[in-house]
């Protein structure tokens, strides 16, 4: 007959993150077999996950990570149901650990299937659903490769971004983090005007044309006015043309150039809970 030992409960809790009573019950049911106890906790997670599959998991933590040489990066959202869980230290720590692993996988499917301390990431999420009692899942998954990457996580872990610069020149670390902060704060729709979708351009032109027509502008000058309107649109909504948040007198492109004339912004990714 297995007798529960406090050290065994603590060990299982350290491995799984489950509560003391859940660990104690799992060990009793498994008669002290750790592997079986972990499996019992996982089955509990599967049952909870099935019961909460239709729940809204719009809270959580958004984390950005880059690898040691700043050439690979990922931003993930570890979603849960309540802000209370999303702010929990253990939950945020798990999100950081998962984001560090996500850096090395090309897409969300590969990441979920990857090994995470002896189980897949997908199984870990199911296990934590049982531990926490809320629906836990990976929401957004964005990955980026580049010559030099910098990450930024906004306070509260609700928004995170990674910016890519053209090289590893002097000042790149400072500039990349500042640009990632810009991306998080200003949410640009594209890198520059050449990267804005034609659908977005057409929609903006239609809106502005309708407004100008209602204002009674002559048809023969509307096209010229629209050119100016679109230049303003690109300035407000594309990263390199936006006013730099730390110095509104310069654009993001000009800021980066001021740090090092050999640098320019070449890409970005951003994830937000809202």
N, C-alpha and C positions, 0 to 999 in steps of 0.2 A: 504494500500500500504506500503510494507516494505521499510524502509529507512536504508541504510547501516550505521552501527555504527563502528567507527574505532576499538573500543574495541572488537567487535564481530569478525572482520577480524583478529585481532591479536590473539584472542582465537583459531579460526579455524586454523590459520597458526601454532600455537604452537602444536595443536593436530595432524595435518597432515604433517607439514613440507612443504606444498605447498606455492607457491609464493603469494604475496599480491593480485595481480590482479586476479589470479585464485580463491583465497578464496573469494574475493569480488563478482566475477561472480557467484560462486557456491551458496553463500548466497542469492543473488538476485533471482536466479532461484528457490531456495528453500523457498523463502519468509521468510527468517530468521530462518528456521528450521535447527538446527545444524545436526541432524541425516541425514536429507535429503541432506544437503550440503555435508556431508562426503560421502554419497552414490554417489552423482553427481561426486565428484572428483575420486571416485573409478571407476565409469563407464568410465571416461575419461582415466584412467589408463588402463582399459581393451582394449579400442580402440587403444591406443598407443602401448600396448603390442602386439596386433594382427598385427599391421602394422610393428612392428620391430622384429617379431618372428624369422626371418631368419638372423638377425644381429649377428655379432661375439661379444661376451661379454667376452673378454680375459683379460680385465683390472679389477681393483677392489682393495679390501683389504682382506688380510688373517689374521685372528685373532685367538689366542689360549687362552682358559680360563680353569681354574680348580675351583672346588667348595671349600668351606671354609676349609674342613678337608683334602683336597688334595687327594681324592680318586676317583673322577670322573673328566673327562676332555673332551674337544672337540676342534677341530680346524675346522673352516669353511672359505670358500672363498665367500665373497659377491661380485659377478661379475657385471661389468658394461661395457660399450663400450669404454670409453676413460679414459686415465690416469688423465685428468683434473678432472673428476668426482670422480675417485678413490682416489684422494688426498684431496677432499673436506672435511672439518672438520665435517659437518653434516652427510655425507656419512660414514665416518670412525666411528663416534659416533654410528650410527645405526648398523654398523658391530659389534662393541663391545657389544652392547646391545643384538643383536641376538645371538652372541657367548655365552654370559652368559646364555641365555635360552637353547641353544643347548646342554649344558652340561647334562641336565636332560632327554634327549630323546635318545632312543636306536639307531635310524636310521634317515635318512634324511626325509623319508615319515612321520614319527610320528612328527618330528620337524616342518615340513611345515604345518601340520594340527593342531598344538598347538595354544592356544590362545595368542595373542600379543596385549595387550591394547584394547581388545574388538573385535578384528578381528583375523583371522588366520594369521600365518606368510606368507603363500602363498598370501593372500589378501593384506597384507602390502606391499609385493614386487610389486604387480600389481599397488597398489596405488602410490608407489614411482616411478614406471615407468612413470606414468602420470605426477607426480610432476617434475621429473628430465628430462623427455623426452628421456631417453635411456633405453635399455633393462636391467633390473635389475633381477638377479636371484642368488640362492645359487648354486655355482659350486660344489666344493669338500666339503665333510662332513666326518670328521673322529672323532670317539669317542673312549675313552680309559678308562678302570678302572684299578686301581692298589693300592698297599699298600701305596705308597706315590708318588704323581705326581708333576712335576715342568714344567712350561711353559716358552717359549721364543718366542717373536715376533721380527723379524729382522727389523731394521730401514727401513721405507718406506712401511711397511705392505705388502711386497710381499711374504715373507716366514715366516712360524710359525711352531713350533714343541712342543711336550710334551714328556717328558721322565718319565718312571716309575722305581722307585727303590723298593727294597725288603722290606722296612719298614720305620717307622717314627723315626729312631734313630737320635741322635745328629749329626748335619751337613747335614741332608738329604735335607733341603731346598736349601742350597748352592750347593750341588752336583747335585741335580735334575735340577736346572736351568742351571748349566754349561754343563750338558750332553745334555739338550734340545738345547742349543746353538750349541753344537757339531753336533747334528742331523741336525739342520737347515743349518749349514755351509758345512758339508761333505756329506750329503745325503746318508747314508749307505743303502744297499739293504736289510739287515737283521740284527737281533740282534747278531747272531754268526753263525758259519759254519753249525750247525745243522738246522738252519732255512732258509738256502738258498735252493731254489727249485731245484729239480733234473734237470729240463729243463735248468735252468741257468748254473748249473754245467756242463752239457753235452755240452752246447753251448760253454762255455769257454774252455773246454777240446778239442773240435773239432778245435777251432781257434788256440790254442797253438800247437796242434799236427801237424796241417798243416804248421805252421810257422817253427817248428823244422824239419819237413821233407824237406821243401824247403831249409833249411840251411844245409842239408846233414847229420843230426845227425843219427847215427846208430839206427835201429829199436829196438835193444835190450837194449838201454839205455834211449830211449824216455820216457818210463813209469816212470822211476826214476826221470827224469827231470821234468815231469809233476807234480809229487808230490810236488816238491819245488815251481813250478809255482802256484799251487793251494793254497799253504800256503801263498804266497805273495798276491794272489787274496783275500783271506779271511782277511788278515791283512789290506788291503787297503779298503775293501768294507763292512766289518761287524763291527757293532758299537763297541762292547767290545774290539775288537782287533785293531781298528784304533789308530793311534798316537793322543794323546790328543792335541787339538788345542792350548791350553794355555801352554803346555809343551810337545814338541814333543819327549822328552826322555822317556815318559811313555805312556802306553796304556790307553784307557778310563777305562777299568776294574781296572787297577792299581791305577789310579787317585781316583776313587771312594773308593777303599779300603784304600787309604791313608787318606781320610777324616774320614772314620769310617770303621773299619775292619769287622763290621757286615753287611755292605751294599754291594749290587751288583745291576747292571742294569738288569731289567726284561722285559722291553718293551719300545716301542716308537711309535709315529705317527708323520707324517710330511705332510704339504701341501704347495705347491708353485704355483704361478700364471703361471710360465713358465714350 
